[in-house]
Amino acid sequence: MSISLNKDTRKLCARFVVSIVLFSSLLLAVNAQAEQNKNYLRIEQSKSTDKNDIKVSTIGALVFIENTQGHIDLSYLQSDFYGDEWAVDLGGGYVFTWDVSLYLGLGVSLGYNKTNEDYIGAYYPEVGVVFDLSESFGISVSGKRFYNRFDDYEDIVMFGLVFRE
């Protein structure tokens, strides 16, 4: 018995396998330790692009403990096409610290679209960088690919500020 997959499904499976292999080899090859117990207040915002009209604003906490990271954010999504949505994002992952802190992770988002009066759940992989400019202030850049949010997927790039105790 054979299973037949269409071309798009085969491409998606191949990308997934390559991503897992690259991520695994990166984890095995890098021997970096994160600084203990970095706690940030993070404020980020994205801009809408030609490919999607979604603008995202977030405020939340980002925590690095040993080699792990976790975050919780309150997000507000604005879209002329999909409407406005409030969401709570939760996620975690692995962090590498050199002169900057690079993190890779996964997250879930639970939201309510007030325009369409509908609850929406989504999941996403995330990659981000935090650069400390001083002991208490820095900048952040992160990228997320939301699945099951509105369309098949949505790519969001966020730019923000981080404040540290």
Backbone bond lengths (Angstrom), bond angles and torsions (degrees), N, CA, C in turn:
res aa  C-N    CA-C-N  psi(-1)  N-CA   C-N-CA  omega(-1)  CA-C   N-CA-C  phi
1 M - - - 1.441 - - 1.523 107.98 -
2 S 1.322 116.63 131.76 1.461 120.51 179.39 1.519 109.44 -120.53
3 I 1.317 113.82 151.84 1.460 120.35 179.65 1.513 107.41 -109.41
4 S 1.291 117.08 128.71 1.454 122.30 -178.78 1.531 109.04 -102.05
5 L 1.325 115.94 126.66 1.464 121.62 179.32 1.518 109.02 -114.38
6 N 1.323 117.40 141.83 1.454 118.90 177.61 1.533 109.64 -74.14
7 K 1.312 116.12 171.09 1.469 122.33 -173.58 1.532 112.47 -61.75
8 D 1.337 117.88 -42.83 1.462 121.12 -179.64 1.522 111.98 -65.01
9 T 1.335 117.07 -38.68 1.464 120.94 178.94 1.517 110.70 -67.14
10 R 1.328 117.29 -40.07 1.473 120.25 177.31 1.521 111.05 -63.53
11 K 1.348 117.21 -41.11 1.468 120.56 177.92 1.522 110.80 -62.59
12 L 1.340 116.97 -43.73 1.454 121.12 179.80 1.523 111.15 -63.05
13 C 1.329 117.36 -42.79 1.466 121.34 177.97 1.527 110.83 -63.36
14 A 1.329 116.75 -42.41 1.471 120.43 179.84 1.528 110.53 -63.91
15 R 1.324 117.74 -42.57 1.472 120.93 178.30 1.528 110.63 -63.07
16 F 1.313 116.51 -40.61 1.457 120.69 179.93 1.528 110.82 -63.47
17 V 1.328 117.02 -46.01 1.464 120.94 -179.85 1.522 110.63 -63.74
18 V 1.330 117.47 -44.11 1.473 120.75 179.10 1.522 110.00 -62.93
19 S 1.343 117.83 -41.17 1.466 120.77 178.99 1.519 111.54 -62.28
20 I 1.320 117.81 -43.50 1.464 121.68 179.18 1.522 110.78 -63.67
21 V 1.330 117.18 -43.47 1.472 120.57 -179.72 1.527 110.38 -64.34
22 L 1.345 117.55 -46.03 1.463 120.12 179.76 1.522 111.98 -64.55
23 F 1.323 117.09 -42.41 1.459 120.61 179.11 1.527 110.67 -63.35
24 S 1.329 117.42 -42.89 1.466 121.16 179.35 1.524 111.46 -64.13
25 S 1.335 116.78 -43.58 1.466 118.97 -179.98 1.526 111.11 -67.34
26 L 1.331 117.19 -33.74 1.461 120.36 176.75 1.520 110.73 -64.86
27 L 1.317 117.10 -42.57 1.460 120.70 178.66 1.523 111.63 -63.35
28 L 1.323 116.10 -38.83 1.458 119.47 -179.04 1.524 112.43 -75.57
29 A 1.341 117.31 -31.79 1.463 120.80 -174.33 1.521 113.35 -82.61
30 V 1.302 117.81 -27.86 1.463 121.23 -174.38 1.521 109.79 -94.53
31 N 1.315 115.53 132.93 1.455 120.21 177.67 1.527 107.78 -120.52
32 A 1.323 115.44 69.42 1.462 120.53 -178.03 1.514 109.07 -114.22
33 Q 1.315 116.30 142.64 1.455 121.68 178.20 1.520 109.51 -112.18
34 A 1.291 117.00 133.12 1.461 121.40 176.23 1.525 109.27 -79.28
35 E 1.319 114.46 148.17 1.463 118.95 174.44 1.528 108.30 -63.77
36 Q 1.319 116.25 143.22 1.462 120.81 -177.09 1.521 111.73 -66.42
37 N 1.318 115.99 136.39 1.459 124.48 166.02 1.534 115.24 51.36
38 K 1.320 116.84 62.72 1.461 121.16 169.78 1.515 107.42 -92.43
39 N 1.320 116.66 123.60 1.462 122.56 178.69 1.522 108.60 -118.74
40 Y 1.328 116.60 127.85 1.462 121.47 -177.31 1.521 111.20 -124.81
41 L 1.321 115.99 146.33 1.449 123.01 160.77 1.523 104.64 -95.40
42 R 1.325 116.78 123.64 1.465 120.62 -174.13 1.522 109.90 -116.82
43 I 1.342 116.15 130.54 1.456 123.24 175.38 1.529 106.12 -124.06
44 E 1.344 116.37 118.93 1.461 120.07 -176.50 1.529 110.73 -133.00
45 Q 1.345 114.27 159.31 1.450 120.21 176.40 1.518 109.63 -150.01
46 S 1.330 115.83 144.95 1.461 121.17 174.54 1.519 108.41 -110.63
47 K 1.296 115.74 166.56 1.457 121.69 174.95 1.522 108.17 -115.79
48 S 1.323 116.70 147.10 1.455 119.37 175.01 1.533 108.84 -72.87
49 T 1.324 115.37 151.18 1.466 121.51 -177.05 1.528 109.39 -122.71
50 D 1.333 115.38 -177.29 1.465 120.26 176.31 1.522 111.30 -65.51
51 K 1.345 116.30 -31.62 1.464 120.30 -176.42 1.518 113.32 -84.87
52 N 1.329 118.35 -25.96 1.465 119.30 174.76 1.522 108.98 -147.77
53 D 1.314 114.46 145.44 1.467 119.31 -175.87 1.520 112.28 -99.96
54 I 1.329 117.09 20.05 1.463 121.33 -176.72 1.523 110.08 -85.87
55 K 1.316 116.35 128.02 1.459 122.99 173.66 1.527 106.77 -113.56
56 V 1.327 117.15 126.16 1.458 122.00 -176.08 1.531 109.29 -117.32
57 S 1.330 116.57 132.97 1.463 123.13 173.41 1.525 107.48 -123.66
58 T 1.341 117.00 132.74 1.462 120.03 -178.32 1.520 111.15 -134.84
59 I 1.315 114.90 153.77 1.460 122.96 168.81 1.525 105.76 -140.04
60 G 1.345 115.50 136.14 1.453 117.56 -178.30 1.512 113.01 -176.86
61 A 1.318 113.97 -168.08 1.464 121.82 -177.94 1.521 109.16 -113.18
62 L 1.328 115.34 139.42 1.460 123.47 175.33 1.521 106.90 -126.98
63 V 1.342 117.07 125.77 1.457 121.60 -174.72 1.523 109.52 -126.52
64 F 1.335 116.57 131.59 1.461 122.60 172.29 1.523 107.25 -111.88
65 I 1.326 117.48 120.23 1.463 123.22 175.70 1.513 107.35 -128.21
66 E 1.323 115.88 116.18 1.466 123.40 -174.53 1.519 108.87 53.57
67 N 1.337 119.22 -120.54 1.466 121.14 -178.56 1.518 112.89 -98.86
68 T 1.317 118.58 14.48 1.453 120.70 -177.20 1.525 110.81 -118.09
69 Q 1.311 114.52 157.46 1.460 120.17 175.24 1.513 108.10 -133.30
70 G 1.323 115.05 151.32 1.441 121.81 175.56 1.510 108.91 -143.13
71 H 1.324 115.98 153.64 1.461 118.68 178.12 1.517 110.34 -150.39
72 I 1.316 114.34 154.19 1.460 123.21 170.20 1.518 105.92 -139.35
73 D 1.327 115.77 131.10 1.463 121.27 -176.37 1.516 110.40 -136.37
74 L 1.314 115.65 146.74 1.446 122.48 167.53 1.522 106.17 -100.69
75 S 1.340 116.66 123.21 1.466 121.51 -174.22 1.513 110.89 -118.51
76 Y 1.325 114.39 146.31 1.466 121.55 172.96 1.516 107.09 -124.42
77 L 1.325 117.00 118.42 1.454 123.10 -179.08 1.522 109.24 -106.89
78 Q 1.331 116.16 131.07 1.452 121.80 178.30 1.521 108.98 -119.34
79 S 1.332 116.38 131.77 1.449 121.61 178.95 1.513 109.17 -150.72
80 D 1.336 116.65 131.96 1.461 120.09 176.20 1.524 110.73 -67.38
81 F 1.318 116.54 -33.76 1.461 121.48 -176.08 1.530 112.71 -83.21
82 Y 1.360 117.26 -44.07 1.462 121.05 -174.63 1.531 114.03 -97.76
83 G 1.311 117.88 -15.86 1.449 120.81 -178.02 1.514 111.69 96.66
84 D 1.329 116.20 -175.22 1.461 122.78 -177.39 1.521 110.29 -98.66
85 E 1.343 115.43 144.81 1.463 120.53 -176.37 1.522 110.68 -142.72
86 W 1.319 115.88 139.90 1.465 123.26 169.02 1.519 107.35 -103.76
87 A 1.340 117.76 139.28 1.464 119.91 -178.15 1.528 110.46 -147.09
88 V 1.329 115.00 155.69 1.458 123.10 171.55 1.523 106.92 -113.63
89 D 1.331 116.30 125.23 1.465 122.20 179.70 1.520 109.26 -108.58
90 L 1.324 116.61 134.20 1.462 123.64 175.99 1.517 108.04 -128.35
91 G 1.328 116.81 138.40 1.451 118.01 179.36 1.506 112.62 -162.78
92 G 1.310 114.45 171.63 1.454 121.65 178.57 1.504 110.17 -159.62
93 G 1.324 115.70 167.48 1.448 119.26 -179.99 1.513 112.47 178.28
94 Y 1.312 114.92 -155.52 1.453 123.85 -175.86 1.525 108.83 -111.97
95 V 1.331 117.61 142.65 1.462 121.17 -178.71 1.526 110.37 -125.62
96 F 1.333 115.00 141.37 1.463 123.43 174.20 1.517 107.01 -117.30
97 T 1.317 118.30 134.97 1.460 120.15 179.80 1.522 109.69 -122.56
98 W 1.304 114.88 121.49 1.453 123.32 169.40 1.524 105.09 -122.44
99 D 1.332 118.44 -125.51 1.463 119.78 171.92 1.528 110.57 -72.24
100 V 1.317 115.59 -22.77 1.463 122.51 174.23 1.527 107.38 -126.18
101 S 1.321 116.61 162.23 1.462 120.98 176.73 1.526 108.69 -102.68
102 L 1.320 116.70 117.38 1.460 123.52 177.58 1.517 108.06 -103.57
103 Y 1.329 117.12 129.97 1.459 119.17 178.49 1.524 110.83 -129.19
104 L 1.316 114.73 147.23 1.454 124.06 177.30 1.519 107.20 -126.32
105 G 1.311 117.72 133.24 1.455 117.96 -177.09 1.505 114.29 -161.13
106 L 1.312 113.60 -177.01 1.459 123.76 177.38 1.522 108.18 -128.53
107 G 1.322 115.97 151.83 1.447 119.09 179.60 1.513 112.54 -151.39
108 V 1.309 114.76 167.55 1.458 122.41 174.80 1.517 108.16 -127.20
109 S 1.308 114.74 151.76 1.455 121.25 -179.58 1.519 108.14 -132.53
110 L 1.320 115.32 129.17 1.458 121.47 177.58 1.519 107.47 -119.84
111 G 1.337 115.94 121.74 1.447 118.11 -173.93 1.508 114.47 -140.50
112 Y 1.325 114.13 170.99 1.457 122.29 177.47 1.521 108.13 -128.71
113 N 1.333 116.08 118.47 1.456 121.67 176.83 1.516 107.78 -86.67
114 K 1.335 116.11 107.38 1.462 119.33 -174.09 1.523 112.48 -76.00
115 T 1.325 118.04 -22.67 1.461 120.60 177.47 1.520 110.84 -70.23
116 N 1.346 116.58 -46.32 1.465 121.45 -178.85 1.527 112.81 -94.40
117 E 1.325 117.04 -1.18 1.465 123.04 -177.71 1.524 110.97 50.04
118 D 1.354 115.14 58.90 1.456 121.24 -175.66 1.529 109.56 -142.52
119 Y 1.324 115.92 144.09 1.455 121.55 174.34 1.512 109.23 -89.25
120 I 1.348 116.17 139.11 1.457 120.50 -177.22 1.526 109.29 -130.85
121 G 1.308 116.38 131.51 1.453 122.29 173.22 1.511 108.74 -114.48
122 A 1.322 116.82 140.66 1.463 121.23 -179.80 1.524 108.75 -144.61
123 Y 1.316 116.03 162.26 1.457 121.94 174.30 1.521 107.87 -133.87
124 Y 1.345 115.86 158.48 1.466 118.54 -175.20 1.527 111.90 -158.31
125 P 1.341 115.81 146.28 1.460 120.31 163.43 1.532 107.51 -85.52
126 E 1.319 116.26 152.74 1.462 120.54 -176.95 1.524 110.14 -141.14
127 V 1.301 115.63 141.48 1.458 121.92 170.85 1.528 106.26 -130.69
128 G 1.326 116.35 138.93 1.454 119.21 -177.78 1.507 112.64 -152.66
129 V 1.316 114.89 163.75 1.460 122.94 179.39 1.526 108.17 -135.10
130 V 1.334 115.96 135.19 1.468 121.73 174.02 1.519 106.81 -120.93
131 F 1.315 116.04 127.46 1.458 122.07 179.01 1.523 108.15 -118.59
132 D 1.333 116.32 115.03 1.466 121.63 179.14 1.527 109.53 -78.67
133 L 1.334 116.93 118.39 1.464 121.22 176.72 1.519 111.23 -85.53
134 S 1.339 116.50 -27.00 1.463 122.36 176.44 1.520 107.32 -150.10
135 E 1.320 117.19 -173.09 1.464 121.24 179.08 1.529 112.61 -66.27
136 S 1.343 116.96 -23.02 1.462 118.75 -174.50 1.534 114.64 -125.83
137 F 1.326 118.43 5.01 1.461 120.84 -173.49 1.518 110.43 -146.51
138 G 1.338 117.05 143.70 1.455 120.95 177.60 1.518 111.63 -161.42
139 I 1.329 115.16 -175.94 1.463 121.76 177.67 1.524 108.99 -123.98
140 S 1.322 114.87 156.98 1.463 119.62 179.76 1.522 109.95 -138.73
141 V 1.327 114.44 149.89 1.457 123.43 173.26 1.518 106.05 -136.35
142 S 1.324 116.59 132.10 1.459 119.38 177.84 1.517 109.97 -142.79
143 G 1.322 114.55 153.20 1.451 121.42 177.29 1.513 109.54 -127.92
144 K 1.321 116.07 137.05 1.458 121.87 -179.90 1.522 108.53 -132.45
145 R 1.312 115.85 145.39 1.460 121.01 171.63 1.522 107.07 -118.43
146 F 1.327 115.93 100.61 1.461 121.51 -179.08 1.524 110.39 -77.35
147 Y 1.327 115.58 129.59 1.456 121.63 172.60 1.523 108.05 -108.09
148 N 1.317 116.87 141.65 1.470 124.39 178.50 1.517 112.93 67.07
149 R 1.315 119.61 20.20 1.468 120.52 176.80 1.530 108.69 -80.00
150 F 1.305 117.90 -68.85 1.462 121.55 178.67 1.529 109.76 -122.56
151 D 1.312 116.34 -66.28 1.462 120.90 177.03 1.520 108.39 -93.36
152 D 1.322 115.82 -158.21 1.460 120.88 177.45 1.525 109.63 -60.26
153 Y 1.339 117.31 -46.87 1.458 121.85 174.64 1.519 109.40 -155.93
154 E 1.312 115.81 158.69 1.455 123.30 177.57 1.522 108.40 -134.62
155 D 1.334 117.97 128.01 1.456 122.50 176.11 1.523 108.88 -94.21
156 I 1.334 116.20 127.56 1.459 121.93 -178.64 1.531 108.24 -127.22
157 V 1.332 117.06 128.81 1.465 122.47 174.18 1.523 107.27 -113.33
158 M 1.344 115.46 125.39 1.459 121.80 -175.25 1.544 109.92 -112.44
159 F 1.315 116.61 141.71 1.457 123.81 174.12 1.514 107.32 -123.26
160 G 1.353 116.86 138.12 1.452 116.89 -177.13 1.510 115.56 -160.45
161 L 1.312 113.01 -174.57 1.461 123.71 177.90 1.514 108.44 -117.23
162 V 1.318 116.10 146.20 1.457 121.54 175.01 1.529 108.61 -125.60
163 F 1.325 114.59 141.26 1.462 121.37 178.91 1.528 107.09 -122.81
164 R 1.318 115.79 137.39 1.455 121.80 -174.30 1.520 110.25 -122.40
165 E 1.349 116.88 148.66 1.456 120.71 178.65 1.513 110.66 -70.49
